[in-house]
Amino acid sequence: MPELATQLARFVCKSEWRDVPAAIKNESKRATLNWLGCALGGCRDETVMRLWAAIQDFTGPPQATLLGRGTNTDALTAALVNAVSSNVLDFDDTHLATVVHPTAVVAPALLALAEHRHSSGTEFLHALALGIETACRIGNAVGPAHYENGWHISGSCGVFGAAVAAGKLLGLNAQRMNWAIGIAATSASGLRLQLGSMAKCHNLGNAARSGLQAALLAAQGFTSSERALEAPRGFLRVLADAPDGGAVTRGLGARWEILTLAYKPYPCGVVIHPVIDACLDLRAQHGMAAADVTRVDVTVNPLAIKLCGNPAPRNELEAKLSLAHSAAVALVDGAAGVAQYRDARVADPAVIVLREKIVLIADPAIGKEQARVRITLANGRTHELFVEHARGSSGRPLSDAELEAKFRGLAAEALAPAQIDRALNICRSLDTCAEVCELARAVAG
């Protein structure tokens, strides 16, 4: 393999904001807005509260904001906590090709550092785009086997994005950026086993903190292998069965992965979304009552069942990764929002009864963002719908207005209406913001 880490480091260091395509600049702002909403919506979740209770006595000086909490802490801790907040609702963006949630790892690390360094909005957006690109490209390189073998790819590949983004903001030269990549490689971790538990979110929090730390270490001349990606015992060969190293650099600068991000309209595993789309649309089109449903055949990509095949979730965290629960609440409530995944709905008898009528069918011909749902009613009638592109995917993207509505709904958990308006206005013009501290203050809570 060529020296991938060296090529990647050189590209990141040479990148100039003026050369970044306008579409990438705009998508960086959209990704920021979506991420902030997710972090604010989750900032007071039980998972985040337990995390903060465990570590608050061991934190450092107030360098960065804990979003929506009205508290400042050291930058490394802020990266950790804000990343957990970003992911806990399962509402964060997704790179569908790899199932990486890049912005939930990259943005918390980057904002913590940018706030401490009084960086501009342009510097933040530029570094964010490069960090997202890095995380997704390395995810492409390890391929589906990496995830199937049990690695939680948002943590194991997200750490590279956080390291590169922070390194760009620190102004690292190519050699030190390479070291940051190498330190990130040896810090990469996260087990898919943790999905459905609080530790799942910690995978992303740990990646954000470790990526930021990797860049800070490299800035001080802390060395690492300069072939940490491609070496025989490097990241790609150790953590992937048949890595495609070329995916890291192929088309670098000409093709941007950020344009393929999916922004979730529903707070659950992204592979569930086309099923929810189908259930909501069929319910609306035919006016069916959930009590009249006798069977629901859900045909999806095999990966969806591997990730979300739990037929009887016991709590909110498990329900967010349950095709059966998501289909049931969509048909019972005509909605699949945050409320539909709370413990009360998971335990609701009407939802449980319908969950038991869901039949999951794996079909490798069905894409990750596709689904076919067939509903059989008590009178013998059937209604069927095939979803080719899930709402929020690159094939059916959320509009700016839809993203702003999502932000408003989530931010209301932590901010007053006037604060929400101010945060939205800053996000819209973040590329002209003199200091990203202004955004951090607006969403401090």
C-alpha positions as a LaTeX table, in Angstrom:
\begin{tabular}{lrrr}
\hline
Residue & $x$ (\AA) & $y$ (\AA) & $z$ (\AA) \\
\hline
Met1 & 0.00 & 0.00 & 0.00 \\
Pro2 & 1.14 & 3.59 & $-0.56$ \\
Glu3 & 1.87 & 5.78 & 2.46 \\
Leu4 & $-1.76$ & 6.65 & 3.08 \\
Ala5 & $-1.33$ & 8.56 & 6.31 \\
Thr6 & 1.28 & 10.78 & 4.68 \\
Gln7 & $-0.94$ & 11.52 & 1.68 \\
Leu8 & $-3.93$ & 12.25 & 3.88 \\
Ala9 & $-1.91$ & 14.50 & 6.19 \\
Arg10 & $-0.52$ & 16.49 & 3.26 \\
Phe11 & $-3.96$ & 16.97 & 1.75 \\
Val12 & $-5.44$ & 18.23 & 5.02 \\
Cys13 & $-2.57$ & 20.59 & 5.72 \\
Lys14 & $-2.57$ & 22.07 & 2.19 \\
Ser15 & $-6.34$ & 22.51 & 2.04 \\
Glu16 & $-7.49$ & 26.14 & 1.81 \\
Trp17 & $-11.02$ & 27.27 & 2.58 \\
Arg18 & $-11.16$ & 29.33 & $-0.60$ \\
Asp19 & $-10.64$ & 26.16 & $-2.62$ \\
Val20 & $-13.42$ & 24.20 & $-0.92$ \\
Pro21 & $-16.49$ & 23.93 & $-3.20$ \\
Ala22 & $-19.51$ & 26.01 & $-2.22$ \\
Ala23 & $-21.66$ & 22.90 & $-1.80$ \\
Ile24 & $-19.23$ & 21.54 & 0.79 \\
Lys25 & $-19.20$ & 24.83 & 2.68 \\
Asn26 & $-22.99$ & 24.85 & 2.79 \\
Glu27 & $-23.19$ & 21.21 & 3.88 \\
Ser28 & $-20.74$ & 21.93 & 6.69 \\
Lys29 & $-23.21$ & 24.48 & 8.05 \\
Arg30 & $-26.10$ & 22.05 & 7.71 \\
Ala31 & $-24.11$ & 19.35 & 9.51 \\
Thr32 & $-23.30$ & 21.82 & 12.29 \\
Leu33 & $-26.94$ & 22.79 & 12.75 \\
Asn34 & $-28.11$ & 19.18 & 12.81 \\
Trp35 & $-25.38$ & 18.25 & 15.30 \\
Leu36 & $-26.15$ & 21.14 & 17.64 \\
Gly37 & $-29.81$ & 20.19 & 17.74 \\
Cys38 & $-28.96$ & 16.59 & 18.59 \\
Ala39 & $-26.54$ & 17.65 & 21.33 \\
Leu40 & $-29.05$ & 20.06 & 22.88 \\
Gly41 & $-31.86$ & 17.54 & 22.69 \\
Gly42 & $-29.76$ & 14.93 & 24.49 \\
Cys43 & $-27.86$ & 17.13 & 26.94 \\
Arg44 & $-30.09$ & 16.30 & 29.91 \\
Asp45 & $-30.66$ & 12.67 & 29.14 \\
Glu46 & $-30.10$ & 10.20 & 31.96 \\
Thr47 & $-27.03$ & 8.81 & 30.20 \\
Val48 & $-25.40$ & 12.24 & 30.09 \\
Met49 & $-26.35$ & 13.03 & 33.67 \\
Arg50 & $-24.79$ & 9.80 & 34.93 \\
Leu51 & $-21.65$ & 10.46 & 32.92 \\
Trp52 & $-21.27$ & 13.97 & 34.31 \\
Ala53 & $-21.95$ & 12.80 & 37.88 \\
Ala54 & $-19.13$ & 10.29 & 37.53 \\
Ile55 & $-16.46$ & 12.65 & 36.22 \\
Gln56 & $-17.28$ & 16.21 & 37.27 \\
Asp57 & $-15.07$ & 16.11 & 40.38 \\
Phe58 & $-12.07$ & 15.19 & 38.23 \\
Thr59 & $-12.31$ & 17.84 & 35.51 \\
Gly60 & $-9.98$ & 20.71 & 34.70 \\
Pro61 & $-10.28$ & 24.48 & 34.17 \\
Pro62 & $-13.31$ & 26.00 & 32.39 \\
Gln63 & $-12.14$ & 26.10 & 28.77 \\
Ala64 & $-15.20$ & 24.99 & 26.82 \\
Thr65 & $-18.99$ & 24.85 & 27.06 \\
Leu66 & $-21.13$ & 21.87 & 27.96 \\
Leu67 & $-23.94$ & 22.45 & 25.48 \\
Gly68 & $-27.29$ & 23.26 & 27.05 \\
Arg69 & $-25.98$ & 22.77 & 30.57 \\
Gly70 & $-24.85$ & 26.28 & 31.54 \\
Thr71 & $-21.50$ & 24.82 & 32.61 \\
Asn72 & $-17.93$ & 25.08 & 31.37 \\
Thr73 & $-15.19$ & 22.51 & 31.79 \\
Asp74 & $-11.84$ & 21.55 & 30.28 \\
Ala75 & $-11.77$ & 21.00 & 26.53 \\
Leu76 & $-11.13$ & 17.25 & 26.66 \\
Thr77 & $-14.06$ & 16.67 & 29.00 \\
Ala78 & $-16.31$ & 18.95 & 26.96 \\
Ala79 & $-15.49$ & 16.91 & 23.86 \\
Leu80 & $-16.43$ & 13.72 & 25.69 \\
Val81 & $-19.69$ & 14.94 & 27.24 \\
Asn82 & $-20.94$ & 16.86 & 24.19 \\
Ala83 & $-20.28$ & 13.84 & 21.96 \\
Val84 & $-22.30$ & 11.59 & 24.25 \\
Ser85 & $-25.08$ & 14.22 & 24.25 \\
Ser86 & $-24.94$ & 14.28 & 20.45 \\
Asn87 & $-25.45$ & 10.55 & 20.07 \\
Val88 & $-27.70$ & 9.56 & 22.94 \\
Leu89 & $-30.98$ & 10.22 & 21.10 \\
Asp90 & $-29.79$ & 8.38 & 17.97 \\
Phe91 & $-30.74$ & 11.47 & 15.98 \\
Asp92 & $-27.24$ & 12.28 & 14.66 \\
Asp93 & $-26.17$ & 12.27 & 11.01 \\
Thr94 & $-25.08$ & 9.06 & 9.28 \\
His95 & $-22.73$ & 8.18 & 6.46 \\
Leu96 & $-24.87$ & 5.42 & 4.98 \\
Ala97 & $-22.06$ & 3.64 & 3.15 \\
Thr98 & $-20.31$ & 2.86 & 6.43 \\
Val99 & $-22.89$ & 3.67 & 9.16 \\
Val100 & $-20.38$ & 6.12 & 10.69 \\
His101 & $-21.94$ & 9.02 & 12.64 \\
Pro102 & $-19.13$ & 11.47 & 11.83 \\
Thr103 & $-20.28$ & 14.86 & 13.05 \\
Ala104 & $-21.25$ & 13.56 & 16.49 \\
Val105 & $-17.56$ & 12.75 & 17.05 \\
Val106 & $-15.78$ & 15.46 & 15.06 \\
Ala107 & $-17.82$ & 18.53 & 16.00 \\
Pro108 & $-17.64$ & 18.15 & 19.82 \\
Ala109 & $-13.85$ & 17.82 & 19.74 \\
Leu110 & $-13.56$ & 20.70 & 17.31 \\
Leu111 & $-15.90$ & 23.10 & 19.10 \\
Ala112 & $-14.15$ & 22.54 & 22.43 \\
Leu113 & $-10.79$ & 23.41 & 20.87 \\
Ala114 & $-12.16$ & 26.25 & 18.73 \\
Glu115 & $-13.79$ & 27.85 & 21.75 \\
His116 & $-10.57$ & 27.65 & 23.75 \\
Arg117 & $-8.53$ & 29.11 & 20.86 \\
His118 & $-11.12$ & 31.76 & 19.86 \\
Ser119 & $-11.17$ & 30.36 & 16.32 \\
Ser120 & $-13.39$ & 31.84 & 13.61 \\
Gly121 & $-16.49$ & 30.25 & 12.15 \\
Thr122 & $-14.68$ & 29.69 & 8.87 \\
Glu123 & $-11.83$ & 27.90 & 10.60 \\
Phe124 & $-14.35$ & 25.70 & 12.40 \\
Leu125 & $-16.30$ & 24.81 & 9.25 \\
His126 & $-13.16$ & 24.09 & 7.24 \\
Ala127 & $-11.75$ & 21.77 & 9.89 \\
Leu128 & $-15.16$ & 20.11 & 10.31 \\
Ala129 & $-15.40$ & 19.28 & 6.61 \\
Leu130 & $-11.90$ & 17.78 & 6.62 \\
Gly131 & $-12.59$ & 15.78 & 9.78 \\
Ile132 & $-15.84$ & 14.35 & 8.43 \\
Glu133 & $-14.07$ & 13.48 & 5.18 \\
Thr134 & $-11.33$ & 11.66 & 7.07 \\
Ala135 & $-13.65$ & 9.62 & 9.29 \\
Cys136 & $-15.83$ & 8.54 & 6.37 \\
Arg137 & $-12.96$ & 7.70 & 4.04 \\
Ile138 & $-11.23$ & 5.53 & 6.62 \\
Gly139 & $-14.62$ & 3.92 & 7.24 \\
Asn140 & $-14.82$ & 3.17 & 3.51 \\
Ala141 & $-11.33$ & 1.67 & 3.64 \\
Val142 & $-12.07$ & $-0.84$ & 6.41 \\
Gly143 & $-15.23$ & $-1.93$ & 4.60 \\
Pro144 & $-18.31$ & $-3.68$ & 5.97 \\
Ala145 & $-16.28$ & $-6.51$ & 7.51 \\
His146 & $-14.91$ & $-4.12$ & 10.14 \\
Tyr147 & $-18.42$ & $-3.41$ & 11.41 \\
Glu148 & $-19.59$ & $-6.99$ & 11.02 \\
Asn149 & $-16.63$ & $-8.20$ & 13.11 \\
Gly150 & $-17.95$ & $-6.18$ & 16.02 \\
Trp151 & $-16.23$ & $-2.80$ & 15.85 \\
His152 & $-18.45$ & 0.21 & 16.50 \\
Ile153 & $-17.27$ & 2.16 & 13.50 \\
Ser154 & $-18.37$ & 5.59 & 14.74 \\
Gly155 & $-15.84$ & 5.24 & 17.53 \\
Ser156 & $-13.09$ & 3.33 & 15.75 \\
Cys157 & $-13.07$ & 5.58 & 12.66 \\
Gly158 & $-14.56$ & 8.73 & 14.17 \\
Val159 & $-11.42$ & 9.24 & 16.26 \\
Phe160 & $-9.45$ & 9.94 & 13.06 \\
Gly161 & $-11.89$ & 12.65 & 12.06 \\
Ala162 & $-11.62$ & 14.34 & 15.43 \\
Ala163 & $-7.81$ & 14.17 & 15.34 \\
Val164 & $-7.52$ & 15.61 & 11.82 \\
Ala165 & $-10.07$ & 18.37 & 12.47 \\
Ala166 & $-8.34$ & 19.42 & 15.69 \\
Gly167 & $-4.97$ & 19.18 & 13.99 \\
Lys168 & $-6.13$ & 21.48 & 11.21 \\
Leu169 & $-7.32$ & 24.03 & 13.76 \\
Leu170 & $-3.97$ & 23.80 & 15.56 \\
Gly171 & $-2.15$ & 24.42 & 12.28 \\
Leu172 & $-0.12$ & 21.21 & 12.41 \\
Asn173 & 2.40 & 20.64 & 9.64 \\
Ala174 & 2.21 & 17.47 & 7.57 \\
Gln175 & 4.56 & 15.45 & 9.78 \\
Arg176 & 2.73 & 16.35 & 12.99 \\
Met177 & $-0.63$ & 15.75 & 11.32 \\
Asn178 & 0.68 & 12.30 & 10.41 \\
Trp179 & 1.61 & 11.74 & 14.04 \\
Ala180 & $-1.90$ & 12.82 & 15.09 \\
Ile181 & $-3.34$ & 10.24 & 12.70 \\
Gly182 & $-1.01$ & 7.61 & 14.15 \\
Ile183 & $-1.92$ & 8.44 & 17.74 \\
Ala184 & $-5.59$ & 8.28 & 16.76 \\
Ala185 & $-4.99$ & 4.87 & 15.18 \\
Thr186 & $-3.62$ & 3.42 & 18.39 \\
Ser187 & $-6.49$ & 5.03 & 20.36 \\
Ala188 & $-9.25$ & 3.66 & 18.12 \\
Ser189 & $-11.80$ & 1.52 & 19.92 \\
Gly190 & $-15.49$ & 0.84 & 20.44 \\
Leu191 & $-17.44$ & $-2.40$ & 20.48 \\
Arg192 & $-20.75$ & $-2.85$ & 18.66 \\
Leu193 & $-21.69$ & $-5.11$ & 21.55 \\
Gln194 & $-22.53$ & $-1.93$ & 23.49 \\
Leu195 & $-25.42$ & $-0.95$ & 21.21 \\
Gly196 & $-28.55$ & $-0.73$ & 23.31 \\
Ser197 & $-26.64$ & 0.36 & 26.42 \\
Met198 & $-25.28$ & 3.66 & 27.73 \\
Ala199 & $-21.77$ & 2.56 & 26.79 \\
Lys200 & $-22.72$ & 2.83 & 23.10 \\
Cys201 & $-22.70$ & 6.63 & 23.36 \\
His202 & $-19.45$ & 6.50 & 25.30 \\
Asn203 & $-17.81$ & 4.96 & 22.24 \\
Leu204 & $-18.36$ & 8.26 & 20.43 \\
Gly205 & $-17.46$ & 10.38 & 23.44 \\
Asn206 & $-14.21$ & 8.51 & 23.90 \\
Ala207 & $-13.41$ & 8.95 & 20.20 \\
Ala208 & $-13.99$ & 12.72 & 20.39 \\
Arg209 & $-11.80$ & 13.12 & 23.45 \\
Ser210 & $-9.08$ & 10.77 & 22.15 \\
Gly211 & $-9.01$ & 12.47 & 18.75 \\
Leu212 & $-8.60$ & 15.90 & 20.31 \\
Gln213 & $-5.90$ & 14.55 & 22.61 \\
Ala214 & $-4.08$ & 12.97 & 19.64 \\
Ala215 & $-3.84$ & 16.36 & 17.93 \\
Leu216 & $-2.71$ & 18.10 & 21.12 \\
Leu217 & 0.00 & 15.49 & 21.65 \\
Ala218 & 1.22 & 15.76 & 18.07 \\
Ala219 & 1.36 & 19.54 & 18.41 \\
Gln220 & 3.90 & 19.05 & 21.18 \\
Gly221 & 6.07 & 16.77 & 19.07 \\
Phe222 & 4.70 & 13.53 & 20.52 \\
Thr223 & 5.58 & 10.99 & 17.85 \\
Ser224 & 3.88 & 7.94 & 16.40 \\
Ser225 & 4.41 & 5.58 & 13.50 \\
Glu226 & 4.09 & 7.48 & 10.24 \\
Arg227 & 2.48 & 4.44 & 8.56 \\
Ala228 & $-0.23$ & 3.88 & 11.14 \\
Leu229 & $-2.92$ & 3.29 & 8.52 \\
Glu230 & $-1.24$ & 1.09 & 5.92 \\
Ala231 & 1.59 & $-0.75$ & 7.70 \\
Pro232 & 1.35 & $-4.57$ & 8.02 \\
Arg233 & 0.37 & $-4.11$ & 11.66 \\
Gly234 & $-1.36$ & $-0.79$ & 11.09 \\
Phe235 & $-4.98$ & 0.12 & 11.62 \\
Leu236 & $-6.35$ & $-1.08$ & 8.29 \\
Arg237 & $-4.74$ & $-4.52$ & 8.30 \\
Val238 & $-5.35$ & $-5.21$ & 11.97 \\
Leu239 & $-8.97$ & $-4.06$ & 12.13 \\
Ala240 & $-10.22$ & $-5.10$ & 8.68 \\
Asp241 & $-10.29$ & $-8.44$ & 6.84 \\
Ala242 & $-9.71$ & $-7.07$ & 3.34 \\
Pro243 & $-9.08$ & $-3.33$ & 3.57 \\
Asp244 & $-9.26$ & $-1.06$ & 0.54 \\
Gly245 & $-6.50$ & 1.40 & 1.38 \\
Gly246 & $-7.09$ & 3.30 & $-1.82$ \\
Ala247 & $-10.46$ & 4.45 & $-0.49$ \\
Val248 & $-8.64$ & 6.77 & 1.88 \\
Thr249 & $-7.16$ & 8.91 & $-0.89$ \\
Arg250 & $-9.04$ & 8.02 & $-4.09$ \\
Gly251 & $-10.60$ & 11.21 & $-5.47$ \\
Leu252 & $-9.47$ & 13.18 & $-2.42$ \\
Gly253 & $-10.50$ & 16.79 & $-2.89$ \\
Ala254 & $-12.60$ & 16.02 & $-5.96$ \\
Arg255 & $-15.28$ & 13.89 & $-4.30$ \\
Trp256 & $-16.51$ & 14.77 & $-0.80$ \\
Glu257 & $-18.20$ & 12.27 & 1.51 \\
Ile258 & $-20.03$ & 15.00 & 3.43 \\
Leu259 & $-22.44$ & 15.30 & 0.49 \\
Thr260 & $-23.63$ & 11.75 & 1.15 \\
Leu261 & $-24.58$ & 12.30 & 4.80 \\
Ala262 & $-28.11$ & 11.42 & 5.87 \\
Tyr263 & $-29.82$ & 13.65 & 8.43 \\
Lys264 & $-32.28$ & 11.66 & 10.47 \\
Pro265 & $-35.95$ & 12.62 & 10.68 \\
Tyr266 & $-36.43$ & 9.92 & 13.35 \\
Pro267 & $-34.38$ & 9.31 & 16.54 \\
Cys268 & $-33.41$ & 5.70 & 15.95 \\
Gly269 & $-31.06$ & 3.49 & 13.95 \\
Val270 & $-30.85$ & 4.84 & 10.41 \\
Val271 & $-31.50$ & 1.44 & 8.80 \\
Ile272 & $-34.96$ & 1.56 & 10.43 \\
His273 & $-35.98$ & 4.79 & 8.72 \\
Pro274 & $-37.41$ & 3.40 & 5.45 \\
Val275 & $-39.61$ & 1.08 & 7.49 \\
Ile276 & $-40.98$ & 4.03 & 9.47 \\
Asp277 & $-41.53$ & 5.95 & 6.22 \\
Ala278 & $-43.54$ & 3.07 & 4.81 \\
Cys279 & $-45.63$ & 2.58 & 7.96 \\
Leu280 & $-46.41$ & 6.27 & 8.31 \\
Asp281 & $-47.32$ & 6.62 & 4.64 \\
Leu282 & $-49.50$ & 3.51 & 4.57 \\
Arg283 & $-51.30$ & 4.61 & 7.73 \\
Ala284 & $-51.98$ & 8.06 & 6.26 \\
Gln285 & $-52.99$ & 6.81 & 2.82 \\
His286 & $-55.43$ & 4.16 & 3.99 \\
Gly287 & $-56.60$ & 5.52 & 7.34 \\
Met288 & $-56.03$ & 2.18 & 9.01 \\
Ala289 & $-56.36$ & 1.68 & 12.74 \\
Ala290 & $-53.60$ & $-0.21$ & 14.53 \\
Ala291 & $-56.20$ & $-2.45$ & 16.17 \\
Asp292 & $-57.21$ & $-3.75$ & 12.71 \\
Val293 & $-53.70$ & $-4.87$ & 11.81 \\
Thr294 & $-53.14$ & $-8.64$ & 12.00 \\
Arg295 & $-49.68$ & $-8.89$ & 10.42 \\
Val296 & $-46.91$ & $-6.61$ & 9.20 \\
Asp297 & $-44.30$ & $-8.08$ & 6.87 \\
Val298 & $-41.14$ & $-5.95$ & 6.92 \\
Thr299 & $-38.56$ & $-6.78$ & 4.23 \\
Val300 & $-35.19$ & $-5.10$ & 4.70 \\
Asn301 & $-31.49$ & $-5.44$ & 4.02 \\
Pro302 & $-29.93$ & $-8.19$ & 6.19 \\
Leu303 & $-27.80$ & $-5.57$ & 7.96 \\
Ala304 & $-30.94$ & $-3.93$ & 9.30 \\
Ile305 & $-31.97$ & $-7.15$ & 11.02 \\
Lys306 & $-28.46$ & $-7.74$ & 12.34 \\
Leu307 & $-28.43$ & $-4.30$ & 13.92 \\
Cys308 & $-32.07$ & $-3.80$ & 14.81 \\
Gly309 & $-33.73$ & $-7.22$ & 14.92 \\
Asn310 & $-34.69$ & $-7.04$ & 18.61 \\
Pro311 & $-38.40$ & $-7.98$ & 18.66 \\
Ala312 & $-39.01$ & $-7.11$ & 22.32 \\
Pro313 & $-36.96$ & $-4.13$ & 23.53 \\
Arg314 & $-37.05$ & $-3.50$ & 27.27 \\
Asn315 & $-36.22$ & 0.19 & 27.39 \\
Glu316 & $-35.59$ & 3.32 & 25.35 \\
Leu317 & $-32.01$ & 2.48 & 24.42 \\
Glu318 & $-33.01$ & $-0.92$ & 23.06 \\
Ala319 & $-36.14$ & 0.44 & 21.35 \\
Lys320 & $-34.05$ & 2.84 & 19.25 \\
Leu321 & $-32.47$ & $-0.24$ & 17.70 \\
Ser322 & $-35.67$ & $-2.20$ & 17.15 \\
Leu323 & $-37.40$ & $-2.47$ & 13.78 \\
Ala324 & $-40.42$ & $-4.02$ & 15.44 \\
His325 & $-40.88$ & $-1.24$ & 17.97 \\
Ser326 & $-40.40$ & 1.49 & 15.38 \\
Ala327 & $-42.94$ & $-0.02$ & 13.01 \\
Ala328 & $-45.39$ & $-0.52$ & 15.85 \\
Val329 & $-45.28$ & 3.04 & 17.19 \\
Ala330 & $-45.47$ & 4.46 & 13.67 \\
Leu331 & $-48.71$ & 2.53 & 13.13 \\
Val332 & $-50.15$ & 3.14 & 16.62 \\
Asp333 & $-49.18$ & 6.80 & 17.04 \\
Gly334 & $-48.73$ & 7.97 & 13.48 \\
Ala335 & $-45.37$ & 9.34 & 14.62 \\
Ala336 & $-41.82$ & 8.26 & 15.42 \\
Gly337 & $-40.36$ & 11.10 & 17.45 \\
Val338 & $-38.46$ & 11.25 & 20.71 \\
Ala339 & $-41.62$ & 10.52 & 22.70 \\
Gln340 & $-42.24$ & 7.25 & 20.84 \\
Tyr341 & $-38.99$ & 5.79 & 22.21 \\
Arg342 & $-39.42$ & 6.70 & 25.86 \\
Asp343 & $-39.74$ & 3.86 & 28.33 \\
Ala344 & $-43.48$ & 4.50 & 28.74 \\
Arg345 & $-44.15$ & 3.78 & 25.08 \\
Val346 & $-41.84$ & 0.78 & 25.07 \\
Ala347 & $-43.96$ & $-0.74$ & 27.86 \\
Asp348 & $-47.35$ & 0.30 & 26.46 \\
Pro349 & $-49.64$ & $-2.75$ & 25.94 \\
Ala350 & $-50.98$ & $-1.49$ & 22.61 \\
Val351 & $-47.45$ & $-1.13$ & 21.25 \\
Ile352 & $-46.40$ & $-4.52$ & 22.60 \\
Val353 & $-49.37$ & $-6.24$ & 20.96 \\
Leu354 & $-48.53$ & $-4.76$ & 17.57 \\
Arg355 & $-44.81$ & $-5.48$ & 17.95 \\
Glu356 & $-45.69$ & $-9.16$ & 18.19 \\
Lys357 & $-47.36$ & $-8.97$ & 14.76 \\
Ile358 & $-44.23$ & $-7.69$ & 13.00 \\
Val359 & $-42.45$ & $-10.26$ & 10.79 \\
Leu360 & $-38.90$ & $-9.37$ & 9.71 \\
Ile361 & $-37.66$ & $-10.70$ & 6.36 \\
Ala362 & $-34.04$ & $-10.32$ & 5.18 \\
Asp363 & $-33.44$ & $-9.67$ & 1.49 \\
Pro364 & $-29.91$ & $-8.81$ & 0.28 \\
Ala365 & $-31.42$ & $-7.24$ & $-2.85$ \\
Ile366 & $-32.89$ & $-4.50$ & $-0.66$ \\
Gly367 & $-30.56$ & $-1.53$ & $-0.09$ \\
Lys368 & $-29.67$ & $-0.13$ & 3.32 \\
Glu369 & $-31.96$ & 2.85 & 2.82 \\
Gln370 & $-34.81$ & 0.80 & 1.34 \\
Ala371 & $-37.65$ & $-1.29$ & 2.73 \\
Arg372 & $-40.83$ & $-3.05$ & 1.69 \\
Val373 & $-43.73$ & $-3.14$ & 4.14 \\
Arg374 & $-46.91$ & $-5.17$ & 3.67 \\
Ile375 & $-49.75$ & $-4.75$ & 6.14 \\
Thr376 & $-52.55$ & $-7.30$ & 6.47 \\
Leu377 & $-55.81$ & $-6.19$ & 8.07 \\
Ala378 & $-58.49$ & $-8.17$ & 9.91 \\
Asn379 & $-60.86$ & $-7.87$ & 6.92 \\
Gly380 & $-58.29$ & $-9.66$ & 4.73 \\
Arg381 & $-57.15$ & $-6.61$ & 2.80 \\
Thr382 & $-53.45$ & $-5.93$ & 2.34 \\
His383 & $-51.58$ & $-2.71$ & 1.67 \\
Glu384 & $-47.98$ & $-2.64$ & 0.51 \\
Leu385 & $-45.37$ & 0.05 & $-0.06$ \\
Phe386 & $-41.75$ & 0.01 & $-1.22$ \\
Val387 & $-39.49$ & 2.83 & $-0.07$ \\
Glu388 & $-36.57$ & 3.38 & $-2.42$ \\
His389 & $-34.94$ & 6.26 & $-0.54$ \\
Ala390 & $-35.52$ & 6.94 & 3.14 \\
Arg391 & $-36.40$ & 10.47 & 4.19 \\
Gly392 & $-33.24$ & 12.32 & 5.14 \\
Ser393 & $-30.95$ & 10.24 & 2.92 \\
Ser394 & $-28.92$ & 11.80 & 0.13 \\
Gly395 & $-31.50$ & 10.47 & $-2.32$ \\
Arg396 & $-34.30$ & 12.23 & $-0.45$ \\
Pro397 & $-32.59$ & 14.90 & 1.67 \\
Leu398 & $-34.14$ & 17.03 & 4.36 \\
Ser399 & $-34.59$ & 20.60 & 3.23 \\
Asp400 & $-33.08$ & 23.52 & 5.12 \\
Ala401 & $-36.51$ & 24.27 & 6.52 \\
Glu402 & $-36.90$ & 20.70 & 7.75 \\
Leu403 & $-33.46$ & 20.78 & 9.37 \\
Glu404 & $-34.31$ & 24.04 & 11.10 \\
Ala405 & $-37.60$ & 22.62 & 12.34 \\
Lys406 & $-35.73$ & 19.60 & 13.71 \\
Phe407 & $-33.25$ & 21.91 & 15.42 \\
Arg408 & $-36.02$ & 23.97 & 17.00 \\
Gly409 & $-37.78$ & 20.91 & 18.36 \\
Leu410 & $-34.63$ & 19.44 & 19.89 \\
Ala411 & $-33.15$ & 22.71 & 21.16 \\
Ala412 & $-36.38$ & 23.45 & 23.07 \\
Glu413 & $-35.23$ & 20.84 & 25.60 \\
Ala414 & $-32.47$ & 23.20 & 26.75 \\
Leu415 & $-32.96$ & 26.71 & 25.35 \\
Ala416 & $-35.54$ & 29.48 & 25.48 \\
Pro417 & $-37.17$ & 30.56 & 22.19 \\
Ala418 & $-35.02$ & 33.69 & 21.91 \\
Gln419 & $-31.86$ & 31.62 & 22.41 \\
Ile420 & $-32.98$ & 29.21 & 19.71 \\
Asp421 & $-33.53$ & 32.06 & 17.26 \\
Arg422 & $-30.09$ & 33.48 & 18.02 \\
Ala423 & $-28.37$ & 30.11 & 17.61 \\
Leu424 & $-30.13$ & 29.56 & 14.27 \\
Asn425 & $-29.06$ & 32.96 & 12.99 \\
Ile426 & $-25.44$ & 32.31 & 13.95 \\
Cys427 & $-25.47$ & 28.90 & 12.25 \\
Arg428 & $-26.85$ & 30.39 & 9.06 \\
Ser429 & $-23.92$ & 32.81 & 8.84 \\
Leu430 & $-21.26$ & 30.82 & 10.67 \\
Asp431 & $-18.80$ & 31.39 & 7.83 \\
Thr432 & $-18.81$ & 35.11 & 8.68 \\
Cys433 & $-18.61$ & 34.67 & 12.46 \\
Ala434 & $-15.42$ & 36.19 & 13.89 \\
Glu435 & $-15.30$ & 33.78 & 16.84 \\
Val436 & $-17.07$ & 30.45 & 17.18 \\
Cys437 & $-17.28$ & 31.30 & 20.90 \\
Glu438 & $-20.35$ & 33.31 & 19.88 \\
Leu439 & $-22.13$ & 30.10 & 18.87 \\
Ala440 & $-20.99$ & 28.27 & 22.00 \\
Arg441 & $-22.36$ & 31.05 & 24.19 \\
Ala442 & $-25.66$ & 31.03 & 22.31 \\
Val443 & $-26.23$ & 27.33 & 23.07 \\
Ala444 & $-24.75$ & 27.26 & 26.57 \\
Gly445 & $-28.20$ & 27.07 & 28.16 \\
\hline
\end{tabular}
